[in-house]
Amino acid sequence: MAEKTVISVDLGAESGRVMAVKFDGKTLHLDELRRFANSPTTIDGTLYWNFLELWREIQAGLEKAKELHPASIGVDTWGVDFGLLDRNGNLLSNLVHYRDKRTDGVMERVFEKIPKETVYAQTGIQFLPFNTIFQLTSLIEQNSPLLDIAETFLTAPDLLNYWLTGIKASEFSIATTTQLYDPNSQNWSESLMDTLGIPKHLFPDIVKPGTILGKWQDIPVIAPACHDTGSAVAAIPALTPNYAYISSGTWSLVGLENAKPLISKEAMDFGLTNEGGVYDTFRLLSNIMGLWIVQQARAGWKKSGQAYSYDQLTKMASEATPLRSFIKPNDSKFLPPGDHSVTVREFCKNTAQAVPGSVGETVRCILESLALTYRDVVEKLVQLTGRQVDTIHIVGGGSKNELLNQMTADASVRPVVAGPVEATVIGNALVQLIALGEIKDIQQAREIVANMDEQRRYEPQNSDAWLEAVNRFEKL
Protein backbone atom coordinates (compact mmCIF):
# COMPACT_ATOMS: atom_id res chain seq x y z
CA MET A 1 0.00 0.00 0.00
CA ALA A 2 1.03 3.63 -0.49
CA GLU A 3 2.42 5.31 2.60
CA LYS A 4 -0.05 7.52 4.46
CA THR A 5 0.98 10.50 6.58
CA VAL A 6 -1.17 11.96 9.34
CA ILE A 7 -0.33 14.89 11.62
CA SER A 8 -0.59 14.69 15.41
CA VAL A 9 -0.78 18.02 17.22
CA ASP A 10 -0.08 17.30 20.89
CA LEU A 11 -0.05 19.90 23.66
CA GLY A 12 1.28 18.90 27.07
CA ALA A 13 1.79 20.85 30.26
CA GLU A 14 5.48 21.54 29.54
CA SER A 15 5.64 21.58 25.75
CA GLY A 16 3.77 21.12 22.51
CA ARG A 17 4.72 19.49 19.24
CA VAL A 18 3.51 18.92 15.72
CA MET A 19 4.47 15.41 14.57
CA ALA A 20 4.15 13.63 11.25
CA VAL A 21 3.24 9.95 11.63
CA LYS A 22 3.84 7.86 8.50
CA PHE A 23 2.20 4.45 8.07
CA ASP A 24 3.41 2.01 5.43
CA GLY A 25 0.84 -0.69 6.15
CA LYS A 26 2.96 -2.44 8.77
CA THR A 27 4.68 0.07 11.01
CA LEU A 28 4.66 3.71 12.08
CA HIS A 29 7.45 6.21 11.54
CA LEU A 30 7.48 9.45 13.53
CA ASP A 31 8.98 12.73 12.38
CA GLU A 32 9.01 15.79 14.63
CA LEU A 33 8.12 18.87 12.60
CA ARG A 34 8.01 21.45 15.39
CA ARG A 35 8.45 21.43 19.16
CA PHE A 36 7.82 24.42 21.40
CA ALA A 37 7.67 25.34 25.07
CA ASN A 38 4.37 25.73 26.88
CA SER A 39 5.08 28.53 29.34
CA PRO A 40 2.13 29.82 31.40
CA THR A 41 1.99 33.52 32.30
CA THR A 42 0.74 35.28 35.44
CA ILE A 43 -1.15 38.56 34.94
CA ASP A 44 -2.59 40.45 37.91
CA GLY A 45 -2.37 37.34 40.06
CA THR A 46 -4.10 34.99 37.59
CA LEU A 47 -2.21 32.13 35.96
CA TYR A 48 -2.98 31.83 32.22
CA TRP A 49 -1.94 29.51 29.44
CA ASN A 50 -0.19 31.47 26.68
CA PHE A 51 -2.75 30.01 24.31
CA LEU A 52 -2.40 32.42 21.41
CA GLU A 53 1.32 31.70 21.28
CA LEU A 54 0.56 27.97 21.27
CA TRP A 55 -1.80 28.55 18.34
CA ARG A 56 0.90 30.48 16.48
CA GLU A 57 3.34 27.59 16.98
CA ILE A 58 0.76 25.05 15.83
CA GLN A 59 0.13 27.05 12.65
CA ALA A 60 3.86 27.18 11.95
CA GLY A 61 4.08 23.40 12.38
CA LEU A 62 1.11 22.79 10.12
CA GLU A 63 2.54 25.01 7.40
CA LYS A 64 5.61 22.77 7.41
CA ALA A 65 3.37 19.68 7.47
CA LYS A 66 1.65 20.75 4.23
CA GLU A 67 4.81 19.84 2.34
CA LEU A 68 4.14 16.17 3.27
CA HIS A 69 0.62 16.20 1.79
CA PRO A 70 -0.93 14.68 4.93
CA ALA A 71 -4.17 12.72 4.83
CA SER A 72 -5.48 14.31 8.03
CA ILE A 73 -4.75 16.29 11.20
CA GLY A 74 -5.67 15.47 14.82
CA VAL A 75 -5.36 17.55 17.99
CA ASP A 76 -5.07 16.51 21.64
CA THR A 77 -4.32 18.51 24.81
CA TRP A 78 -4.64 18.36 28.56
CA GLY A 79 -8.15 18.32 30.09
CA VAL A 80 -10.53 20.56 32.06
CA ASP A 81 -9.49 24.02 30.79
CA PHE A 82 -11.64 25.98 28.35
CA GLY A 83 -12.34 29.12 26.38
CA LEU A 84 -15.57 31.08 25.95
CA LEU A 85 -16.64 32.51 22.59
CA ASP A 86 -18.96 35.45 21.93
CA ARG A 87 -21.80 35.36 19.42
CA ASN A 88 -19.37 36.18 16.61
CA GLY A 89 -17.13 33.25 17.51
CA ASN A 90 -14.40 35.41 19.06
CA LEU A 91 -12.44 34.23 22.10
CA LEU A 92 -13.47 36.39 25.05
CA SER A 93 -10.52 35.78 27.35
CA ASN A 94 -7.27 33.85 27.43
CA LEU A 95 -7.53 30.36 28.95
CA VAL A 96 -6.92 30.22 32.70
CA HIS A 97 -4.52 27.52 33.90
CA TYR A 98 -6.03 24.75 36.01
CA ARG A 99 -3.38 25.39 38.68
CA ASP A 100 -4.65 28.93 39.20
CA LYS A 101 -6.01 29.69 42.64
CA ARG A 102 -9.44 30.83 41.45
CA THR A 103 -10.97 27.47 42.39
CA ASP A 104 -9.66 27.49 45.97
CA GLY A 105 -12.55 26.44 48.22
CA VAL A 106 -15.05 26.24 45.36
CA MET A 107 -15.43 22.46 45.48
CA GLU A 108 -16.48 22.57 49.13
CA ARG A 109 -19.06 25.28 48.38
CA VAL A 110 -20.48 23.23 45.50
CA PHE A 111 -20.99 20.33 47.89
CA GLU A 112 -23.12 22.62 50.07
CA LYS A 113 -25.53 22.88 47.13
CA ILE A 114 -25.20 19.37 45.75
CA PRO A 115 -24.01 16.37 47.80
CA LYS A 116 -20.80 15.04 46.36
CA GLU A 117 -22.41 11.60 46.10
CA THR A 118 -24.94 13.12 43.67
CA VAL A 119 -22.22 14.77 41.58
CA TYR A 120 -20.31 11.50 41.37
CA ALA A 121 -23.42 9.47 40.56
CA GLN A 122 -24.13 11.75 37.59
CA THR A 123 -20.57 11.99 36.27
CA GLY A 124 -18.34 9.24 37.70
CA ILE A 125 -15.47 11.74 37.79
CA GLN A 126 -12.82 12.03 40.51
CA PHE A 127 -13.06 15.18 42.63
CA LEU A 128 -10.18 17.48 41.77
CA PRO A 129 -10.38 21.15 42.75
CA PHE A 130 -9.60 22.37 39.24
CA ASN A 131 -12.27 20.38 37.36
CA THR A 132 -14.23 22.46 34.87
CA ILE A 133 -17.37 22.31 37.00
CA PHE A 134 -15.55 24.19 39.74
CA GLN A 135 -13.86 26.63 37.34
CA LEU A 136 -17.25 27.62 35.91
CA THR A 137 -18.74 27.88 39.37
CA SER A 138 -15.93 30.27 40.33
CA LEU A 139 -16.96 32.52 37.41
CA ILE A 140 -20.55 32.47 38.67
CA GLU A 141 -19.43 33.32 42.21
CA GLN A 142 -17.38 36.23 40.85
CA ASN A 143 -20.39 37.44 38.84
CA SER A 144 -18.11 37.34 35.80
CA PRO A 145 -19.38 39.37 32.83
CA LEU A 146 -17.91 36.69 30.55
CA LEU A 147 -20.90 34.45 31.22
CA ASP A 148 -23.30 37.26 30.26
CA ILE A 149 -21.88 37.61 26.76
CA ALA A 150 -20.57 34.10 26.08
CA GLU A 151 -22.28 32.10 23.38
CA THR A 152 -20.16 28.91 23.30
CA PHE A 153 -18.01 26.85 25.71
CA LEU A 154 -15.10 24.96 24.15
CA THR A 155 -12.42 22.94 25.90
CA ALA A 156 -8.80 23.61 24.89
CA PRO A 157 -8.60 21.04 22.03
CA ASP A 158 -12.15 21.80 20.91
CA LEU A 159 -11.13 25.46 20.60
CA LEU A 160 -8.16 24.53 18.44
CA ASN A 161 -10.39 22.36 16.28
CA TYR A 162 -12.78 25.30 15.90
CA TRP A 163 -9.97 27.59 14.80
CA LEU A 164 -8.89 24.94 12.29
CA THR A 165 -12.31 24.10 10.86
CA GLY A 166 -14.91 26.61 12.03
CA ILE A 167 -16.86 23.72 13.63
CA LYS A 168 -18.01 24.08 17.24
CA ALA A 169 -18.15 20.62 18.84
CA SER A 170 -16.89 18.81 21.90
CA GLU A 171 -15.12 15.47 21.52
CA PHE A 172 -16.29 12.76 23.94
CA SER A 173 -13.07 12.03 25.86
CA ILE A 174 -12.35 15.70 26.58
CA ALA A 175 -16.00 16.39 27.46
CA THR A 176 -15.86 13.83 30.26
CA THR A 177 -13.00 15.68 31.99
CA THR A 178 -15.30 18.63 32.71
CA GLN A 179 -17.28 16.69 35.37
CA LEU A 180 -20.35 17.97 33.55
CA TYR A 181 -20.87 14.93 31.29
CA ASP A 182 -23.43 12.33 32.36
CA PRO A 183 -22.52 8.86 31.04
CA ASN A 184 -26.01 7.63 31.92
CA SER A 185 -27.74 10.04 29.51
CA GLN A 186 -24.63 10.18 27.28
CA ASN A 187 -24.90 13.95 27.21
CA TRP A 188 -24.18 17.04 29.27
CA SER A 189 -25.63 16.94 32.79
CA GLU A 190 -28.36 19.56 32.63
CA SER A 191 -29.43 18.95 36.23
CA LEU A 192 -25.96 19.83 37.57
CA MET A 193 -25.88 22.92 35.37
CA ASP A 194 -29.34 24.00 36.52
CA THR A 195 -28.51 23.64 40.20
CA LEU A 196 -25.22 25.54 39.90
CA GLY A 197 -26.51 28.17 37.49
CA ILE A 198 -24.15 27.18 34.66
CA PRO A 199 -25.69 28.32 31.35
CA LYS A 200 -26.71 25.20 29.42
CA HIS A 201 -26.86 26.93 26.05
CA LEU A 202 -23.07 27.30 26.01
CA PHE A 203 -22.34 23.63 25.48
CA PRO A 204 -21.97 22.24 21.94
CA ASP A 205 -22.86 18.81 20.61
CA ILE A 206 -20.60 15.93 21.64
CA VAL A 207 -18.89 13.86 18.94
CA LYS A 208 -17.09 10.51 19.13
CA PRO A 209 -13.36 9.96 18.62
CA GLY A 210 -12.74 9.36 14.93
CA THR A 211 -15.24 12.00 13.78
CA ILE A 212 -14.17 14.03 10.74
CA LEU A 213 -14.91 17.58 11.90
CA GLY A 214 -14.07 19.58 8.80
CA LYS A 215 -11.03 20.75 6.89
CA TRP A 216 -8.02 23.00 7.34
CA GLN A 217 -6.86 24.16 3.92
CA ASP A 218 -8.41 21.09 2.27
CA ILE A 219 -6.85 18.69 4.81
CA PRO A 220 -9.43 16.75 6.88
CA VAL A 221 -9.33 17.44 10.63
CA ILE A 222 -10.25 14.32 12.62
CA ALA A 223 -11.05 14.33 16.32
CA PRO A 224 -8.89 11.63 17.96
CA ALA A 225 -9.27 11.18 21.68
CA CYS A 226 -8.77 14.92 22.14
CA HIS A 227 -7.84 14.37 25.80
CA ASP A 228 -4.14 13.53 25.72
CA THR A 229 -4.51 10.65 28.18
CA GLY A 230 -7.21 9.14 25.99
CA SER A 231 -4.84 9.23 23.04
CA ALA A 232 -2.01 7.75 25.13
CA VAL A 233 -4.17 4.84 26.27
CA ALA A 234 -5.19 4.18 22.66
CA ALA A 235 -1.51 3.39 21.99
CA ILE A 236 -1.05 0.86 24.82
CA PRO A 237 0.78 -2.08 23.16
CA ALA A 238 -1.26 -4.70 25.01
CA LEU A 239 -2.19 -7.94 23.29
CA THR A 240 -4.15 -9.41 26.22
CA PRO A 241 -6.81 -7.81 28.45
CA ASN A 242 -5.12 -8.46 31.81
CA TYR A 243 -3.16 -5.24 32.15
CA ALA A 244 -3.18 -1.90 33.91
CA TYR A 245 -1.68 1.23 32.38
CA ILE A 246 0.19 4.26 33.61
CA SER A 247 0.35 7.29 31.35
CA SER A 248 3.40 8.86 32.95
CA GLY A 249 4.40 12.48 32.63
CA THR A 250 3.59 15.68 34.49
CA TRP A 251 0.59 13.72 35.71
CA SER A 252 0.48 9.97 36.21
CA LEU A 253 -2.80 8.38 35.16
CA VAL A 254 -3.13 4.87 36.55
CA GLY A 255 -6.03 2.74 35.43
CA LEU A 256 -7.90 0.09 33.46
CA GLU A 257 -9.91 0.25 30.24
CA ASN A 258 -13.59 -0.67 30.68
CA ALA A 259 -16.55 -1.13 28.37
CA LYS A 260 -18.77 0.81 30.79
CA PRO A 261 -18.20 3.37 33.54
CA LEU A 262 -17.99 1.97 37.06
CA ILE A 263 -19.86 4.42 39.28
CA SER A 264 -20.26 3.39 42.89
CA LYS A 265 -19.60 4.68 46.39
CA GLU A 266 -16.52 2.46 46.57
CA ALA A 267 -15.13 3.94 43.36
CA MET A 268 -15.79 7.44 44.68
CA ASP A 269 -14.15 6.66 48.02
CA PHE A 270 -11.13 5.21 46.21
CA GLY A 271 -10.79 8.48 44.27
CA LEU A 272 -11.34 6.83 40.89
CA THR A 273 -12.56 8.57 37.76
CA ASN A 274 -14.37 7.35 34.63
CA GLU A 275 -12.99 9.32 31.70
CA GLY A 276 -14.01 8.73 28.11
CA GLY A 277 -11.87 6.50 25.93
CA VAL A 278 -11.81 5.46 22.29
CA TYR A 279 -14.38 3.22 20.63
CA ASP A 280 -17.04 3.12 23.33
CA THR A 281 -14.70 2.58 26.27
CA PHE A 282 -14.11 4.32 29.57
CA ARG A 283 -10.84 4.76 31.39
CA LEU A 284 -11.28 3.86 35.06
CA LEU A 285 -8.30 5.56 36.62
CA SER A 286 -6.82 7.78 39.27
CA ASN A 287 -4.99 11.05 38.62
CA ILE A 288 -1.65 11.12 40.48
CA MET A 289 0.41 14.30 40.72
CA GLY A 290 3.22 12.56 38.82
CA LEU A 291 6.59 13.91 37.74
CA TRP A 292 5.32 17.45 38.26
CA ILE A 293 6.85 17.25 41.73
CA VAL A 294 10.29 16.44 40.30
CA GLN A 295 9.86 19.16 37.67
CA GLN A 296 9.11 21.78 40.30
CA ALA A 297 11.95 20.63 42.57
CA ARG A 298 14.31 20.83 39.58
CA ALA A 299 13.12 24.38 38.86
CA GLY A 300 13.80 25.30 42.49
CA TRP A 301 17.34 23.92 42.36
CA LYS A 302 17.94 25.78 39.10
CA LYS A 303 16.90 29.08 40.71
CA SER A 304 19.45 28.50 43.46
CA GLY A 305 22.18 27.96 40.87
CA GLN A 306 22.08 24.16 40.68
CA ALA A 307 21.03 23.19 37.16
CA TYR A 308 20.49 19.44 36.76
CA SER A 309 19.29 17.41 33.79
CA TYR A 310 16.63 14.79 34.44
CA ASP A 311 19.22 12.09 33.76
CA GLN A 312 21.49 13.59 36.43
CA LEU A 313 18.64 13.70 38.93
CA THR A 314 17.75 10.07 38.25
CA LYS A 315 21.37 8.97 38.59
CA MET A 316 21.71 10.74 41.96
CA ALA A 317 18.44 9.16 43.10
CA SER A 318 19.68 5.69 42.12
CA GLU A 319 22.71 6.19 44.37
CA ALA A 320 20.70 7.35 47.41
CA THR A 321 19.66 5.04 50.26
CA PRO A 322 16.41 3.27 49.33
CA LEU A 323 13.05 3.33 51.11
CA ARG A 324 13.89 5.87 53.84
CA SER A 325 10.95 8.26 53.68
CA PHE A 326 7.88 8.93 51.57
CA ILE A 327 5.37 11.60 50.60
CA LYS A 328 1.76 11.43 49.50
CA PRO A 329 2.03 12.80 45.95
CA ASN A 330 -1.60 13.92 45.84
CA ASP A 331 -1.31 16.04 48.96
CA SER A 332 -2.74 19.46 48.05
CA LYS A 333 0.57 21.13 48.96
CA PHE A 334 2.10 19.69 45.78
CA LEU A 335 -0.60 21.02 43.40
CA PRO A 336 0.47 24.68 42.93
CA PRO A 337 3.82 25.69 41.45
CA GLY A 338 6.64 26.08 43.95
CA ASP A 339 9.95 24.70 45.12
CA HIS A 340 8.75 21.22 45.91
CA SER A 341 12.13 20.06 47.18
CA VAL A 342 11.26 22.22 50.19
CA THR A 343 7.69 20.83 50.26
CA VAL A 344 9.05 17.27 50.27
CA ARG A 345 11.31 17.98 53.23
CA GLU A 346 8.49 19.69 55.13
CA PHE A 347 6.16 16.76 54.49
CA CYS A 348 8.73 14.27 55.81
CA LYS A 349 9.45 16.41 58.86
CA ASN A 350 5.75 16.83 59.67
CA THR A 351 5.17 13.07 59.41
CA ALA A 352 8.14 12.21 61.68
CA GLN A 353 10.20 10.58 58.92
CA ALA A 354 13.84 10.93 57.96
CA VAL A 355 14.16 14.27 56.14
CA PRO A 356 15.91 14.02 52.75
CA GLY A 357 19.11 16.04 52.82
CA SER A 358 20.65 15.71 49.38
CA VAL A 359 19.24 16.19 45.91
CA GLY A 360 19.44 12.44 45.26
CA GLU A 361 17.60 11.61 48.49
CA THR A 362 14.83 14.07 47.61
CA VAL A 363 14.32 12.72 44.10
CA ARG A 364 14.43 9.12 45.34
CA CYS A 365 11.77 9.97 47.95
CA ILE A 366 9.52 11.35 45.21
CA LEU A 367 10.02 8.43 42.82
CA GLU A 368 9.55 5.76 45.47
CA SER A 369 6.39 7.52 46.65
CA LEU A 370 5.03 7.55 43.12
CA ALA A 371 5.75 3.82 42.74
CA LEU A 372 3.98 3.06 46.02
CA THR A 373 1.02 5.20 44.97
CA TYR A 374 0.83 3.35 41.65
CA ARG A 375 0.74 0.07 43.54
CA ASP A 376 -2.03 1.34 45.81
CA VAL A 377 -4.19 2.39 42.86
CA VAL A 378 -3.69 -0.89 41.00
CA GLU A 379 -4.65 -2.89 44.09
CA LYS A 380 -7.80 -0.79 44.51
CA LEU A 381 -8.69 -1.31 40.86
CA VAL A 382 -8.27 -5.07 41.21
CA GLN A 383 -10.33 -5.11 44.41
CA LEU A 384 -13.12 -3.03 42.91
CA THR A 385 -13.42 -4.71 39.50
CA GLY A 386 -12.32 -8.27 40.20
CA ARG A 387 -10.09 -7.97 37.15
CA GLN A 388 -6.75 -9.72 36.95
CA VAL A 389 -3.71 -7.54 36.32
CA ASP A 390 -0.69 -9.52 35.12
CA THR A 391 1.28 -6.64 33.61
CA ILE A 392 1.56 -2.88 34.01
CA HIS A 393 2.15 -0.86 30.84
CA ILE A 394 3.85 2.50 31.30
CA VAL A 395 3.70 4.90 28.37
CA GLY A 396 4.56 8.55 27.80
CA GLY A 397 7.59 10.64 28.63
CA GLY A 398 7.87 9.17 32.12
CA SER A 399 8.44 5.72 30.63
CA LYS A 400 12.02 6.83 29.89
CA ASN A 401 12.73 6.88 33.64
CA GLU A 402 14.21 3.42 34.10
CA LEU A 403 14.58 3.84 37.85
CA LEU A 404 10.89 4.66 38.31
CA ASN A 405 9.92 1.80 36.00
CA GLN A 406 11.89 -0.67 38.12
CA MET A 407 10.50 0.79 41.34
CA THR A 408 6.98 0.37 39.95
CA ALA A 409 7.63 -3.30 39.19
CA ASP A 410 9.15 -3.79 42.65
CA ALA A 411 6.35 -2.03 44.54
CA SER A 412 3.50 -3.67 42.60
CA VAL A 413 5.17 -7.11 42.38
CA ARG A 414 4.18 -7.20 38.72
CA PRO A 415 6.18 -6.99 35.50
CA VAL A 416 6.30 -3.55 33.91
CA VAL A 417 6.47 -2.97 30.17
CA ALA A 418 7.65 0.56 29.38
CA GLY A 419 7.01 2.36 26.09
CA PRO A 420 6.24 3.82 23.71
CA VAL A 421 7.46 7.23 24.85
CA GLU A 422 5.40 9.02 22.17
CA ALA A 423 2.18 7.21 23.10
CA THR A 424 0.01 10.32 22.91
CA VAL A 425 1.20 11.21 19.42
CA ILE A 426 0.86 7.58 18.29
CA GLY A 427 -2.62 7.11 19.77
CA ASN A 428 -3.75 10.35 18.16
CA ALA A 429 -2.45 9.08 14.79
CA LEU A 430 -3.96 5.60 15.19
CA VAL A 431 -7.48 6.98 15.60
CA GLN A 432 -6.97 9.10 12.47
CA LEU A 433 -5.73 6.07 10.53
CA ILE A 434 -8.71 3.98 11.66
CA ALA A 435 -11.06 6.78 10.61
CA LEU A 436 -9.35 6.89 7.21
CA GLY A 437 -9.75 3.12 6.79
CA GLU A 438 -6.00 2.45 6.81
CA ILE A 439 -6.18 0.37 10.02
CA LYS A 440 -9.08 -1.98 10.73
CA ASP A 441 -9.69 -1.36 14.43
CA ILE A 442 -8.06 -0.60 17.78
CA GLN A 443 -6.93 -4.21 18.24
CA GLN A 444 -4.96 -4.12 15.00
CA ALA A 445 -3.65 -0.69 15.95
CA ARG A 446 -2.26 -1.97 19.23
CA GLU A 447 -0.66 -4.94 17.49
CA ILE A 448 1.15 -2.46 15.24
CA VAL A 449 2.45 -0.57 18.29
CA ALA A 450 3.49 -3.82 20.01
CA ASN A 451 5.57 -4.71 16.94
CA MET A 452 7.42 -1.40 16.92
CA ASP A 453 10.05 -2.85 19.28
CA GLU A 454 10.07 0.20 21.53
CA GLN A 455 9.21 -1.60 24.76
CA ARG A 456 11.43 -2.63 27.65
CA ARG A 457 10.40 -5.11 30.34
CA TYR A 458 11.16 -4.84 34.08
CA GLU A 459 10.73 -7.75 36.46
CA PRO A 460 9.95 -7.18 40.17
CA GLN A 461 12.81 -7.40 42.67
CA ASN A 462 13.37 -6.91 46.43
CA SER A 463 9.75 -7.78 47.22
CA ASP A 464 10.22 -8.14 50.99
CA ALA A 465 11.79 -4.69 51.39
CA TRP A 466 9.05 -3.09 49.32
CA LEU A 467 6.31 -4.90 51.24
CA GLU A 468 7.66 -3.40 54.47
CA ALA A 469 7.70 0.00 52.75
CA VAL A 470 4.06 -0.47 51.71
CA ASN A 471 3.09 -0.87 55.36
CA ARG A 472 4.85 2.37 56.33
CA PHE A 473 3.46 4.22 53.33
CA GLU A 474 -0.12 3.24 54.15
CA LYS A 475 0.22 4.65 57.67
CA LEU A 476 1.15 8.15 56.50
HULIN-V799510 format. One record per run of one state. SS is the DSSP state (a for helix, b for strand, c for the rest). FROM is the first residue (numbers start at 1). TO is the last residue. If there is no record, write none. Layout:
# HULIN-V799510
ss;from;to
SS;FROM;TO
SS;FROM;TO
This chain:
# HULIN-V799510
ss;from;to
c;1;3
b;4;11
c;12;14
b;15;23
c;24;27
b;28;37
c;38;40
b;41;43
c;44;45
b;46;48
c;49;50
a;51;68
c;69;71
b;72;77
c;78;81
b;82;85
c;86;90
b;91;91
c;92;95
b;96;96
c;97;100
a;101;103
c;104;105
a;106;113
c;114;115
a;116;123
c;124;131
a;132;141
c;142;145
a;146;149
c;150;151
b;152;155
a;156;165
c;166;169
b;170;171
a;172;176
c;177;180
b;181;182
c;183;186
b;187;188
c;189;189
a;190;196
c;197;199
a;200;202
b;203;203
c;204;205
b;206;207
c;208;211
b;212;216
c;217;218
b;219;222
c;223;226
b;227;227
a;228;234
c;235;242
b;243;248
c;249;251
b;252;258
c;259;264
a;265;269
c;270;272
b;273;276
c;277;281
b;282;288
c;289;291
a;292;303
c;304;309
a;310;319
c;320;331
a;332;334
c;335;339
a;340;350
c;351;358
a;359;385
c;386;390
b;391;395
c;396;396
a;397;400
c;401;401
a;402;412
c;413;414
b;415;418
c;419;422
a;423;435
c;436;441
a;442;450
c;451;455
b;456;458
c;459;462
a;463;474
c;475;476
